[in-house]
Amino acid sequence: MTTLAHKTLGRLDDLRRLRERSAHDMLVLPNVRWTRDLNRSWIEEGLRHYQPFLLISEGDFRGTVLEWELRLVRAAGYRRQGRWWRPQ
């Protein structure tokens, strides 16, 4: 996985649209089966490197993978500042 200055979180449709336009460190796996463990490893990589996370989706995330991702980020001590989640 490539490590850029930040990681990008969002709903899958939003990530796919963004991927077509620019380089972002996001977990979109066209040829690999997604697993929660793989996703957790990707999130933890960003947490270990104190990378900020950019949230590109809006709306209600209850019951989604994105909600789970944001809980991991928050539990690691990150706080939301606008569209960004940053370590405190």
C-alpha positions, 0 to 999 in steps of 0.5 A: 500500500502506498503511504501519502501524507493523509488517508482518505475515508468515505463511502465506496461510491465517493471513493471510486469517483475521487480515485478517478480524478486524483491520487489519494491513499484510500482502500479500494480493492478492485482485485482483492477481496475486502476483509475487516482485518485488511481494512483495520490494518490500513487504518492502523497504518495511518494511526501508527504514522499519525496521518490525518484522515480526510472524510469525503462523504457526508450523511448518516454513517450509522451501521456502515463500515465508515462508522466503524472506521471512524470509531477506530480513528476516534478511539486512537485519540483523533478529533474531527476538524471540519472534513479532517480527523487529526491526532490530538 
